[in-house]
Amino acid sequence: MRRKSLLLALMLALAPAAPHAAGAQEQRIETLRMRPGATQTTVRGIVFGRISASYRLEARGGQRMSLNLNSRNTFLYFNVLDPRGRTIAREQTQWDGRLPVSGVYSIQIYLVRAEARRNRPAPFSLDVRIAGRGDGPGPAPDPEPAPGPRSWRVVGVATDDVLNLRENPSPRGFVLDEIPFDATGLRNLGCQDDRNWCKVRYRGQEGWVNGRFLRPE
């Protein structure tokens, strides 16, 4: 019996450890606090392989957050999550937007998957600015009324994607809502001269959408 016990212990000792789940993403989380009276700060860090960096920052609804990520690695990006866990900025290196609610926001800095597999270190600096209510550029002015259809339908958006309804006519504008790929009945409120951006009303919410994804209904 003793020999069997010793043999079992030896087998367990020599058995290989269970591998970690493939593709697991590790994350370093740090709370970001500004000095009293300060509205801007810069943090520095490093991302390595699948190890990302995450910063938590408390802010008030109505304030504007401006972020600028600097790195020699062109595959380094950040996402911004609001206090409800909703992504309000995805795969960006620069972003400026008005914050929808008060609470703790998360800024996640990471390498895209293909670059992360190379396990190369990516040092970075992140400039963070929080402006008080009413600071910074305000909402874009309403477009001039122009001839056009009464309403639009969405075209050219993949079936697994959405059309973003933004606060301003810019790809960096704060996302107010997500419009389904096959939506119809977007009320036409006017477009810019080049029709790159059009203002619409969809389900009671007004905002700007990229005009190349619209067709007259």
FENTAMO-V759915 format. One record per backbone hydrogen bond with DSSP energy under -0.5 kcal/mol. NH is the residue of the N-H (numbers start at 1). CO is the residue of the C=O. E is the energy in kcal/mol with one decimal. If there is no record, write none. Layout:
NH | CO | E
NH | CO | E
//
This chain:
5 | 1 | -2.1
6 | 2 | -2.3
7 | 3 | -2.3
8 | 4 | -2.3
9 | 5 | -2.2
10 | 6 | -2.0
11 | 7 | -2.1
12 | 8 | -2.2
13 | 9 | -2.0
14 | 10 | -1.8
15 | 11 | -1.0
24 | 21 | -1.4
26 | 24 | -0.6
26 | 50 | -1.0
28 | 52 | -2.4
29 | 27 | -0.5
30 | 54 | -2.6
32 | 56 | -3.4
33 | 31 | -0.6
38 | 35 | -2.6
41 | 128 | -2.4
43 | 126 | -2.3
45 | 124 | -2.0
47 | 122 | -1.8
48 | 51 | -1.2
49 | 120 | -0.9
51 | 48 | -2.4
52 | 26 | -2.8
52 | 50 | -0.8
53 | 109 | -2.3
54 | 28 | -3.3
55 | 107 | -2.5
56 | 30 | -2.5
57 | 105 | -2.6
59 | 103 | -2.5
62 | 99 | -3.1
63 | 60 | -1.8
64 | 131 | -1.8
65 | 97 | -2.8
66 | 129 | -2.7
67 | 95 | -3.1
68 | 127 | -1.8
69 | 93 | -3.5
70 | 68 | -0.5
70 | 125 | -2.9
74 | 72 | -0.7
76 | 73 | -1.2
77 | 110 | -2.6
78 | 92 | -2.0
79 | 108 | -2.1
80 | 89 | -2.4
81 | 106 | -2.6
82 | 86 | -2.8
85 | 82 | -2.6
88 | 80 | -2.6
88 | 86 | -0.5
89 | 80 | -1.3
92 | 78 | -2.3
95 | 67 | -2.3
96 | 172 | -0.6
97 | 65 | -2.1
99 | 63 | -3.4
103 | 59 | -2.5
105 | 57 | -3.2
105 | 103 | -0.6
106 | 81 | -2.2
107 | 55 | -2.8
108 | 79 | -2.5
108 | 106 | -0.6
109 | 53 | -3.6
109 | 107 | -0.6
110 | 77 | -2.5
112 | 75 | -1.7
116 | 112 | -2.5
117 | 113 | -1.7
118 | 115 | -1.3
119 | 116 | -1.6
120 | 115 | -0.6
122 | 47 | -2.9
124 | 45 | -2.5
125 | 70 | -2.1
126 | 43 | -3.0
127 | 68 | -2.7
128 | 41 | -3.1
128 | 126 | -0.5
129 | 66 | -2.3
130 | 39 | -2.7
131 | 64 | -2.7
134 | 62 | -0.6
135 | 132 | -2.6
152 | 186 | -2.5
153 | 215 | -2.4
154 | 183 | -2.7
155 | 213 | -2.2
161 | 158 | -2.0
163 | 179 | -2.9
164 | 162 | -0.6
165 | 177 | -2.8
166 | 164 | -0.7
166 | 208 | -3.4
167 | 174 | -2.6
170 | 168 | -2.4
173 | 170 | -1.9
175 | 88 | -0.5
176 | 165 | -3.2
176 | 174 | -0.6
177 | 165 | -1.4
179 | 163 | -3.1
181 | 161 | -0.6
183 | 180 | -1.6
185 | 152 | -0.6
186 | 152 | -2.2
187 | 185 | -0.8
187 | 201 | -2.3
188 | 150 | -2.2
189 | 187 | -0.5
189 | 199 | -2.7
192 | 197 | -2.4
195 | 192 | -1.7
198 | 209 | -2.4
199 | 190 | -3.1
200 | 207 | -2.8
201 | 187 | -1.5
202 | 205 | -2.9
205 | 202 | -1.8
207 | 200 | -2.1
208 | 166 | -3.2
209 | 198 | -2.5
211 | 196 | -2.8
213 | 210 | -1.7
214 | 211 | -1.6
215 | 153 | -1.9
217 | 151 | -2.1
//
